[in-house]
């Protein structure tokens, strides 16, 4: 029997995950401080997705249900497939897109409780021993 991939989508659909979180929160009357704080999306597919637009849609839905910005989950989308130099972009407050993979990057991610942004990436890059001898001179 031959399988078809006709109806299968490789697209990353984090808004659907956020919709499920919002549905449970609304049904259970969860307060903002009890809301899930972070959503991690690990993907090996590149998609030309409009992440910022999708995150704004998620944000709008949470606001319509009466949740403030601090109750909206932060989303990290990490494209693991790209083995080139890692790059990171904060497209919107609460939305970070990271591409690339290395042992150092995954260690940084785990050591910082999932907090990763341009500042943490730069700190990790200059944390190696060879950079410790450098000094700032005015």
Chimera marker file (.cmm) of the C-alpha trace (Angstrom):
<marker_set name="trace">
<marker id="1" x="0.000" y="0.000" z="0.000" r="1" g="1" b="0" radius="0.5"/>
<marker id="2" x="1.353" y="3.389" z="-0.994" r="1" g="1" b="0" radius="0.5"/>
<marker id="3" x="1.212" y="6.267" z="1.460" r="1" g="1" b="0" radius="0.5"/>
<marker id="4" x="0.576" y="9.779" z="0.220" r="1" g="1" b="0" radius="0.5"/>
<marker id="5" x="1.831" y="12.966" z="1.799" r="1" g="1" b="0" radius="0.5"/>
<marker id="6" x="-0.767" y="15.048" z="0.031" r="1" g="1" b="0" radius="0.5"/>
<marker id="7" x="-2.558" y="16.246" z="3.165" r="1" g="1" b="0" radius="0.5"/>
<marker id="8" x="0.488" y="16.394" z="5.407" r="1" g="1" b="0" radius="0.5"/>
<marker id="9" x="1.887" y="19.771" z="6.361" r="1" g="1" b="0" radius="0.5"/>
<marker id="10" x="5.400" y="20.432" z="7.611" r="1" g="1" b="0" radius="0.5"/>
<marker id="11" x="4.484" y="23.949" z="8.712" r="1" g="1" b="0" radius="0.5"/>
<marker id="12" x="5.160" y="25.028" z="12.276" r="1" g="1" b="0" radius="0.5"/>
<marker id="13" x="1.828" y="25.989" z="13.778" r="1" g="1" b="0" radius="0.5"/>
<marker id="14" x="2.633" y="27.559" z="17.143" r="1" g="1" b="0" radius="0.5"/>
<marker id="15" x="-0.586" y="29.650" z="17.087" r="1" g="1" b="0" radius="0.5"/>
<marker id="16" x="-2.563" y="26.404" z="17.303" r="1" g="1" b="0" radius="0.5"/>
<marker id="17" x="-0.595" y="25.360" z="20.398" r="1" g="1" b="0" radius="0.5"/>
<marker id="18" x="-1.209" y="28.797" z="21.923" r="1" g="1" b="0" radius="0.5"/>
<marker id="19" x="-4.920" y="28.494" z="21.076" r="1" g="1" b="0" radius="0.5"/>
<marker id="20" x="-5.045" y="25.246" z="23.069" r="1" g="1" b="0" radius="0.5"/>
<marker id="21" x="-3.305" y="26.915" z="26.010" r="1" g="1" b="0" radius="0.5"/>
<marker id="22" x="-5.763" y="29.816" z="25.854" r="1" g="1" b="0" radius="0.5"/>
<marker id="23" x="-8.764" y="27.490" z="25.621" r="1" g="1" b="0" radius="0.5"/>
<marker id="24" x="-7.747" y="25.575" z="28.754" r="1" g="1" b="0" radius="0.5"/>
<marker id="25" x="-6.913" y="28.808" z="30.586" r="1" g="1" b="0" radius="0.5"/>
<marker id="26" x="-10.263" y="30.391" z="29.705" r="1" g="1" b="0" radius="0.5"/>
<marker id="27" x="-12.240" y="27.232" z="30.572" r="1" g="1" b="0" radius="0.5"/>
<marker id="28" x="-10.482" y="26.935" z="33.938" r="1" g="1" b="0" radius="0.5"/>
<marker id="29" x="-10.617" y="30.706" z="34.625" r="1" g="1" b="0" radius="0.5"/>
<marker id="30" x="-6.855" y="30.796" z="35.151" r="1" g="1" b="0" radius="0.5"/>
<marker id="31" x="-5.366" y="34.045" z="36.371" r="1" g="1" b="0" radius="0.5"/>
<marker id="32" x="-2.481" y="35.529" z="34.387" r="1" g="1" b="0" radius="0.5"/>
<marker id="33" x="0.113" y="34.509" z="36.963" r="1" g="1" b="0" radius="0.5"/>
<marker id="34" x="-0.882" y="30.828" z="36.526" r="1" g="1" b="0" radius="0.5"/>
<marker id="35" x="-0.491" y="30.927" z="32.739" r="1" g="1" b="0" radius="0.5"/>
<marker id="36" x="2.177" y="28.938" z="30.891" r="1" g="1" b="0" radius="0.5"/>
<marker id="37" x="5.088" y="31.355" z="30.523" r="1" g="1" b="0" radius="0.5"/>
<marker id="38" x="7.061" y="29.886" z="27.600" r="1" g="1" b="0" radius="0.5"/>
<marker id="39" x="6.403" y="27.861" z="24.476" r="1" g="1" b="0" radius="0.5"/>
<marker id="40" x="9.412" y="26.244" z="22.815" r="1" g="1" b="0" radius="0.5"/>
<marker id="41" x="9.104" y="25.187" z="19.189" r="1" g="1" b="0" radius="0.5"/>
<marker id="42" x="11.942" y="22.992" z="17.943" r="1" g="1" b="0" radius="0.5"/>
<marker id="43" x="11.810" y="22.378" z="14.228" r="1" g="1" b="0" radius="0.5"/>
<marker id="44" x="14.013" y="20.900" z="11.543" r="1" g="1" b="0" radius="0.5"/>
<marker id="45" x="12.081" y="22.536" z="8.751" r="1" g="1" b="0" radius="0.5"/>
<marker id="46" x="12.588" y="25.989" z="7.381" r="1" g="1" b="0" radius="0.5"/>
<marker id="47" x="9.395" y="27.737" z="6.469" r="1" g="1" b="0" radius="0.5"/>
<marker id="48" x="8.978" y="31.217" z="5.135" r="1" g="1" b="0" radius="0.5"/>
<marker id="49" x="6.539" y="31.934" z="7.904" r="1" g="1" b="0" radius="0.5"/>
<marker id="50" x="5.438" y="35.351" z="9.027" r="1" g="1" b="0" radius="0.5"/>
<marker id="51" x="6.269" y="34.708" z="12.679" r="1" g="1" b="0" radius="0.5"/>
<marker id="52" x="5.608" y="38.263" z="13.840" r="1" g="1" b="0" radius="0.5"/>
<marker id="53" x="2.137" y="38.364" z="12.272" r="1" g="1" b="0" radius="0.5"/>
<marker id="54" x="1.254" y="35.000" z="13.796" r="1" g="1" b="0" radius="0.5"/>
<marker id="55" x="2.480" y="36.090" z="17.233" r="1" g="1" b="0" radius="0.5"/>
<marker id="56" x="0.432" y="39.300" z="17.006" r="1" g="1" b="0" radius="0.5"/>
<marker id="57" x="-2.613" y="37.136" z="16.244" r="1" g="1" b="0" radius="0.5"/>
<marker id="58" x="-1.910" y="35.019" z="19.350" r="1" g="1" b="0" radius="0.5"/>
<marker id="59" x="-1.442" y="38.176" z="21.428" r="1" g="1" b="0" radius="0.5"/>
<marker id="60" x="-4.748" y="39.619" z="20.168" r="1" g="1" b="0" radius="0.5"/>
<marker id="61" x="-6.634" y="36.444" z="21.135" r="1" g="1" b="0" radius="0.5"/>
<marker id="62" x="-5.189" y="36.495" z="24.654" r="1" g="1" b="0" radius="0.5"/>
<marker id="63" x="-6.085" y="40.178" z="25.046" r="1" g="1" b="0" radius="0.5"/>
<marker id="64" x="-9.653" y="39.481" z="23.856" r="1" g="1" b="0" radius="0.5"/>
<marker id="65" x="-9.963" y="36.931" z="26.677" r="1" g="1" b="0" radius="0.5"/>
<marker id="66" x="-8.862" y="39.577" z="29.185" r="1" g="1" b="0" radius="0.5"/>
<marker id="67" x="-5.230" y="38.553" z="29.625" r="1" g="1" b="0" radius="0.5"/>
<marker id="68" x="-2.516" y="41.199" z="29.864" r="1" g="1" b="0" radius="0.5"/>
<marker id="69" x="0.875" y="41.083" z="28.111" r="1" g="1" b="0" radius="0.5"/>
<marker id="70" x="2.562" y="39.389" z="31.077" r="1" g="1" b="0" radius="0.5"/>
<marker id="71" x="0.175" y="36.407" z="30.734" r="1" g="1" b="0" radius="0.5"/>
<marker id="72" x="0.910" y="35.823" z="27.051" r="1" g="1" b="0" radius="0.5"/>
<marker id="73" x="3.446" y="33.013" z="26.620" r="1" g="1" b="0" radius="0.5"/>
<marker id="74" x="6.865" y="33.919" z="25.290" r="1" g="1" b="0" radius="0.5"/>
<marker id="75" x="7.574" y="31.897" z="22.153" r="1" g="1" b="0" radius="0.5"/>
<marker id="76" x="10.980" y="30.646" z="21.049" r="1" g="1" b="0" radius="0.5"/>
<marker id="77" x="11.064" y="29.091" z="17.592" r="1" g="1" b="0" radius="0.5"/>
<marker id="78" x="14.327" y="27.232" z="17.077" r="1" g="1" b="0" radius="0.5"/>
<marker id="79" x="15.184" y="25.986" z="13.585" r="1" g="1" b="0" radius="0.5"/>
<marker id="80" x="17.705" y="23.246" z="14.356" r="1" g="1" b="0" radius="0.5"/>
<marker id="81" x="18.330" y="22.275" z="10.734" r="1" g="1" b="0" radius="0.5"/>
<marker id="82" x="20.693" y="25.129" z="9.875" r="1" g="1" b="0" radius="0.5"/>
<marker id="83" x="24.215" y="24.084" z="10.868" r="1" g="1" b="0" radius="0.5"/>
<marker id="84" x="25.778" y="27.416" z="9.912" r="1" g="1" b="0" radius="0.5"/>
<marker id="85" x="26.658" y="30.171" z="12.343" r="1" g="1" b="0" radius="0.5"/>
<marker id="86" x="23.714" y="30.551" z="14.720" r="1" g="1" b="0" radius="0.5"/>
<marker id="87" x="21.536" y="33.608" z="14.340" r="1" g="1" b="0" radius="0.5"/>
<marker id="88" x="18.894" y="35.015" z="16.600" r="1" g="1" b="0" radius="0.5"/>
<marker id="89" x="16.185" y="37.585" z="16.070" r="1" g="1" b="0" radius="0.5"/>
<marker id="90" x="13.747" y="39.098" z="18.515" r="1" g="1" b="0" radius="0.5"/>
<marker id="91" x="10.952" y="39.901" z="16.092" r="1" g="1" b="0" radius="0.5"/>
<marker id="92" x="8.528" y="41.162" z="18.713" r="1" g="1" b="0" radius="0.5"/>
<marker id="93" x="8.594" y="41.373" z="22.496" r="1" g="1" b="0" radius="0.5"/>
<marker id="94" x="7.806" y="37.795" z="23.497" r="1" g="1" b="0" radius="0.5"/>
<marker id="95" x="8.831" y="36.223" z="20.173" r="1" g="1" b="0" radius="0.5"/>
<marker id="96" x="12.333" y="34.999" z="19.406" r="1" g="1" b="0" radius="0.5"/>
<marker id="97" x="13.448" y="33.074" z="16.323" r="1" g="1" b="0" radius="0.5"/>
<marker id="98" x="16.715" y="31.192" z="16.567" r="1" g="1" b="0" radius="0.5"/>
<marker id="99" x="18.377" y="29.237" z="13.784" r="1" g="1" b="0" radius="0.5"/>
<marker id="100" x="21.392" y="26.997" z="13.846" r="1" g="1" b="0" radius="0.5"/>
<marker id="101" x="22.631" y="24.374" z="16.209" r="1" g="1" b="0" radius="0.5"/>
<marker id="102" x="25.766" y="23.751" z="18.200" r="1" g="1" b="0" radius="0.5"/>
<marker id="103" x="26.643" y="22.091" z="21.489" r="1" g="1" b="0" radius="0.5"/>
<marker id="104" x="27.446" y="25.515" z="22.951" r="1" g="1" b="0" radius="0.5"/>
<marker id="105" x="24.097" y="26.939" z="21.888" r="1" g="1" b="0" radius="0.5"/>
<marker id="106" x="22.126" y="24.064" z="23.398" r="1" g="1" b="0" radius="0.5"/>
<marker id="107" x="24.169" y="24.356" z="26.631" r="1" g="1" b="0" radius="0.5"/>
<marker id="108" x="23.430" y="28.100" z="26.743" r="1" g="1" b="0" radius="0.5"/>
<marker id="109" x="19.729" y="27.387" z="26.253" r="1" g="1" b="0" radius="0.5"/>
<marker id="110" x="19.621" y="24.772" z="29.019" r="1" g="1" b="0" radius="0.5"/>
<marker id="111" x="21.846" y="26.671" z="31.475" r="1" g="1" b="0" radius="0.5"/>
<marker id="112" x="19.646" y="29.777" z="31.214" r="1" g="1" b="0" radius="0.5"/>
<marker id="113" x="16.291" y="28.079" z="31.718" r="1" g="1" b="0" radius="0.5"/>
<marker id="114" x="15.264" y="28.651" z="28.117" r="1" g="1" b="0" radius="0.5"/>
<marker id="115" x="16.128" y="32.348" z="28.225" r="1" g="1" b="0" radius="0.5"/>
<marker id="116" x="18.041" y="33.059" z="25.068" r="1" g="1" b="0" radius="0.5"/>
<marker id="117" x="18.416" y="36.264" z="23.127" r="1" g="1" b="0" radius="0.5"/>
<marker id="118" x="21.066" y="38.331" z="21.365" r="1" g="1" b="0" radius="0.5"/>
<marker id="119" x="22.606" y="39.374" z="24.697" r="1" g="1" b="0" radius="0.5"/>
<marker id="120" x="22.977" y="35.784" z="25.954" r="1" g="1" b="0" radius="0.5"/>
<marker id="121" x="24.343" y="34.680" z="22.578" r="1" g="1" b="0" radius="0.5"/>
<marker id="122" x="26.981" y="37.434" z="22.663" r="1" g="1" b="0" radius="0.5"/>
<marker id="123" x="27.887" y="36.645" z="26.285" r="1" g="1" b="0" radius="0.5"/>
<marker id="124" x="28.400" y="32.992" z="25.382" r="1" g="1" b="0" radius="0.5"/>
<marker id="125" x="30.564" y="33.916" z="22.398" r="1" g="1" b="0" radius="0.5"/>
<marker id="126" x="32.993" y="35.948" z="24.518" r="1" g="1" b="0" radius="0.5"/>
<marker id="127" x="32.940" y="33.633" z="27.545" r="1" g="1" b="0" radius="0.5"/>
<marker id="128" x="35.706" y="31.395" z="26.181" r="1" g="1" b="0" radius="0.5"/>
<marker id="129" x="39.117" y="31.500" z="27.853" r="1" g="1" b="0" radius="0.5"/>
<marker id="130" x="40.844" y="33.170" z="24.910" r="1" g="1" b="0" radius="0.5"/>
<marker id="131" x="38.673" y="36.274" z="25.354" r="1" g="1" b="0" radius="0.5"/>
<marker id="132" x="39.276" y="36.605" z="29.104" r="1" g="1" b="0" radius="0.5"/>
<marker id="133" x="42.679" y="38.253" z="28.567" r="1" g="1" b="0" radius="0.5"/>
<marker id="134" x="41.115" y="41.133" z="26.614" r="1" g="1" b="0" radius="0.5"/>
<marker id="135" x="40.657" y="44.417" z="28.452" r="1" g="1" b="0" radius="0.5"/>
<marker id="136" x="38.754" y="47.577" z="27.633" r="1" g="1" b="0" radius="0.5"/>
<marker id="137" x="41.024" y="50.605" z="27.353" r="1" g="1" b="0" radius="0.5"/>
<marker id="138" x="39.801" y="54.204" z="27.216" r="1" g="1" b="0" radius="0.5"/>
<link id1="1" id2="2" r="1" g="1" b="0" radius="0.2"/>
<link id1="2" id2="3" r="1" g="1" b="0" radius="0.2"/>
<link id1="3" id2="4" r="1" g="1" b="0" radius="0.2"/>
<link id1="4" id2="5" r="1" g="1" b="0" radius="0.2"/>
<link id1="5" id2="6" r="1" g="1" b="0" radius="0.2"/>
<link id1="6" id2="7" r="1" g="1" b="0" radius="0.2"/>
<link id1="7" id2="8" r="1" g="1" b="0" radius="0.2"/>
<link id1="8" id2="9" r="1" g="1" b="0" radius="0.2"/>
<link id1="9" id2="10" r="1" g="1" b="0" radius="0.2"/>
<link id1="10" id2="11" r="1" g="1" b="0" radius="0.2"/>
<link id1="11" id2="12" r="1" g="1" b="0" radius="0.2"/>
<link id1="12" id2="13" r="1" g="1" b="0" radius="0.2"/>
<link id1="13" id2="14" r="1" g="1" b="0" radius="0.2"/>
<link id1="14" id2="15" r="1" g="1" b="0" radius="0.2"/>
<link id1="15" id2="16" r="1" g="1" b="0" radius="0.2"/>
<link id1="16" id2="17" r="1" g="1" b="0" radius="0.2"/>
<link id1="17" id2="18" r="1" g="1" b="0" radius="0.2"/>
<link id1="18" id2="19" r="1" g="1" b="0" radius="0.2"/>
<link id1="19" id2="20" r="1" g="1" b="0" radius="0.2"/>
<link id1="20" id2="21" r="1" g="1" b="0" radius="0.2"/>
<link id1="21" id2="22" r="1" g="1" b="0" radius="0.2"/>
<link id1="22" id2="23" r="1" g="1" b="0" radius="0.2"/>
<link id1="23" id2="24" r="1" g="1" b="0" radius="0.2"/>
<link id1="24" id2="25" r="1" g="1" b="0" radius="0.2"/>
<link id1="25" id2="26" r="1" g="1" b="0" radius="0.2"/>
<link id1="26" id2="27" r="1" g="1" b="0" radius="0.2"/>
<link id1="27" id2="28" r="1" g="1" b="0" radius="0.2"/>
<link id1="28" id2="29" r="1" g="1" b="0" radius="0.2"/>
<link id1="29" id2="30" r="1" g="1" b="0" radius="0.2"/>
<link id1="30" id2="31" r="1" g="1" b="0" radius="0.2"/>
<link id1="31" id2="32" r="1" g="1" b="0" radius="0.2"/>
<link id1="32" id2="33" r="1" g="1" b="0" radius="0.2"/>
<link id1="33" id2="34" r="1" g="1" b="0" radius="0.2"/>
<link id1="34" id2="35" r="1" g="1" b="0" radius="0.2"/>
<link id1="35" id2="36" r="1" g="1" b="0" radius="0.2"/>
<link id1="36" id2="37" r="1" g="1" b="0" radius="0.2"/>
<link id1="37" id2="38" r="1" g="1" b="0" radius="0.2"/>
<link id1="38" id2="39" r="1" g="1" b="0" radius="0.2"/>
<link id1="39" id2="40" r="1" g="1" b="0" radius="0.2"/>
<link id1="40" id2="41" r="1" g="1" b="0" radius="0.2"/>
<link id1="41" id2="42" r="1" g="1" b="0" radius="0.2"/>
<link id1="42" id2="43" r="1" g="1" b="0" radius="0.2"/>
<link id1="43" id2="44" r="1" g="1" b="0" radius="0.2"/>
<link id1="44" id2="45" r="1" g="1" b="0" radius="0.2"/>
<link id1="45" id2="46" r="1" g="1" b="0" radius="0.2"/>
<link id1="46" id2="47" r="1" g="1" b="0" radius="0.2"/>
<link id1="47" id2="48" r="1" g="1" b="0" radius="0.2"/>
<link id1="48" id2="49" r="1" g="1" b="0" radius="0.2"/>
<link id1="49" id2="50" r="1" g="1" b="0" radius="0.2"/>
<link id1="50" id2="51" r="1" g="1" b="0" radius="0.2"/>
<link id1="51" id2="52" r="1" g="1" b="0" radius="0.2"/>
<link id1="52" id2="53" r="1" g="1" b="0" radius="0.2"/>
<link id1="53" id2="54" r="1" g="1" b="0" radius="0.2"/>
<link id1="54" id2="55" r="1" g="1" b="0" radius="0.2"/>
<link id1="55" id2="56" r="1" g="1" b="0" radius="0.2"/>
<link id1="56" id2="57" r="1" g="1" b="0" radius="0.2"/>
<link id1="57" id2="58" r="1" g="1" b="0" radius="0.2"/>
<link id1="58" id2="59" r="1" g="1" b="0" radius="0.2"/>
<link id1="59" id2="60" r="1" g="1" b="0" radius="0.2"/>
<link id1="60" id2="61" r="1" g="1" b="0" radius="0.2"/>
<link id1="61" id2="62" r="1" g="1" b="0" radius="0.2"/>
<link id1="62" id2="63" r="1" g="1" b="0" radius="0.2"/>
<link id1="63" id2="64" r="1" g="1" b="0" radius="0.2"/>
<link id1="64" id2="65" r="1" g="1" b="0" radius="0.2"/>
<link id1="65" id2="66" r="1" g="1" b="0" radius="0.2"/>
<link id1="66" id2="67" r="1" g="1" b="0" radius="0.2"/>
<link id1="67" id2="68" r="1" g="1" b="0" radius="0.2"/>
<link id1="68" id2="69" r="1" g="1" b="0" radius="0.2"/>
<link id1="69" id2="70" r="1" g="1" b="0" radius="0.2"/>
<link id1="70" id2="71" r="1" g="1" b="0" radius="0.2"/>
<link id1="71" id2="72" r="1" g="1" b="0" radius="0.2"/>
<link id1="72" id2="73" r="1" g="1" b="0" radius="0.2"/>
<link id1="73" id2="74" r="1" g="1" b="0" radius="0.2"/>
<link id1="74" id2="75" r="1" g="1" b="0" radius="0.2"/>
<link id1="75" id2="76" r="1" g="1" b="0" radius="0.2"/>
<link id1="76" id2="77" r="1" g="1" b="0" radius="0.2"/>
<link id1="77" id2="78" r="1" g="1" b="0" radius="0.2"/>
<link id1="78" id2="79" r="1" g="1" b="0" radius="0.2"/>
<link id1="79" id2="80" r="1" g="1" b="0" radius="0.2"/>
<link id1="80" id2="81" r="1" g="1" b="0" radius="0.2"/>
<link id1="81" id2="82" r="1" g="1" b="0" radius="0.2"/>
<link id1="82" id2="83" r="1" g="1" b="0" radius="0.2"/>
<link id1="83" id2="84" r="1" g="1" b="0" radius="0.2"/>
<link id1="84" id2="85" r="1" g="1" b="0" radius="0.2"/>
<link id1="85" id2="86" r="1" g="1" b="0" radius="0.2"/>
<link id1="86" id2="87" r="1" g="1" b="0" radius="0.2"/>
<link id1="87" id2="88" r="1" g="1" b="0" radius="0.2"/>
<link id1="88" id2="89" r="1" g="1" b="0" radius="0.2"/>
<link id1="89" id2="90" r="1" g="1" b="0" radius="0.2"/>
<link id1="90" id2="91" r="1" g="1" b="0" radius="0.2"/>
<link id1="91" id2="92" r="1" g="1" b="0" radius="0.2"/>
<link id1="92" id2="93" r="1" g="1" b="0" radius="0.2"/>
<link id1="93" id2="94" r="1" g="1" b="0" radius="0.2"/>
<link id1="94" id2="95" r="1" g="1" b="0" radius="0.2"/>
<link id1="95" id2="96" r="1" g="1" b="0" radius="0.2"/>
<link id1="96" id2="97" r="1" g="1" b="0" radius="0.2"/>
<link id1="97" id2="98" r="1" g="1" b="0" radius="0.2"/>
<link id1="98" id2="99" r="1" g="1" b="0" radius="0.2"/>
<link id1="99" id2="100" r="1" g="1" b="0" radius="0.2"/>
<link id1="100" id2="101" r="1" g="1" b="0" radius="0.2"/>
<link id1="101" id2="102" r="1" g="1" b="0" radius="0.2"/>
<link id1="102" id2="103" r="1" g="1" b="0" radius="0.2"/>
<link id1="103" id2="104" r="1" g="1" b="0" radius="0.2"/>
<link id1="104" id2="105" r="1" g="1" b="0" radius="0.2"/>
<link id1="105" id2="106" r="1" g="1" b="0" radius="0.2"/>
<link id1="106" id2="107" r="1" g="1" b="0" radius="0.2"/>
<link id1="107" id2="108" r="1" g="1" b="0" radius="0.2"/>
<link id1="108" id2="109" r="1" g="1" b="0" radius="0.2"/>
<link id1="109" id2="110" r="1" g="1" b="0" radius="0.2"/>
<link id1="110" id2="111" r="1" g="1" b="0" radius="0.2"/>
<link id1="111" id2="112" r="1" g="1" b="0" radius="0.2"/>
<link id1="112" id2="113" r="1" g="1" b="0" radius="0.2"/>
<link id1="113" id2="114" r="1" g="1" b="0" radius="0.2"/>
<link id1="114" id2="115" r="1" g="1" b="0" radius="0.2"/>
<link id1="115" id2="116" r="1" g="1" b="0" radius="0.2"/>
<link id1="116" id2="117" r="1" g="1" b="0" radius="0.2"/>
<link id1="117" id2="118" r="1" g="1" b="0" radius="0.2"/>
<link id1="118" id2="119" r="1" g="1" b="0" radius="0.2"/>
<link id1="119" id2="120" r="1" g="1" b="0" radius="0.2"/>
<link id1="120" id2="121" r="1" g="1" b="0" radius="0.2"/>
<link id1="121" id2="122" r="1" g="1" b="0" radius="0.2"/>
<link id1="122" id2="123" r="1" g="1" b="0" radius="0.2"/>
<link id1="123" id2="124" r="1" g="1" b="0" radius="0.2"/>
<link id1="124" id2="125" r="1" g="1" b="0" radius="0.2"/>
<link id1="125" id2="126" r="1" g="1" b="0" radius="0.2"/>
<link id1="126" id2="127" r="1" g="1" b="0" radius="0.2"/>
<link id1="127" id2="128" r="1" g="1" b="0" radius="0.2"/>
<link id1="128" id2="129" r="1" g="1" b="0" radius="0.2"/>
<link id1="129" id2="130" r="1" g="1" b="0" radius="0.2"/>
<link id1="130" id2="131" r="1" g="1" b="0" radius="0.2"/>
<link id1="131" id2="132" r="1" g="1" b="0" radius="0.2"/>
<link id1="132" id2="133" r="1" g="1" b="0" radius="0.2"/>
<link id1="133" id2="134" r="1" g="1" b="0" radius="0.2"/>
<link id1="134" id2="135" r="1" g="1" b="0" radius="0.2"/>
<link id1="135" id2="136" r="1" g="1" b="0" radius="0.2"/>
<link id1="136" id2="137" r="1" g="1" b="0" radius="0.2"/>
<link id1="137" id2="138" r="1" g="1" b="0" radius="0.2"/>
</marker_set>
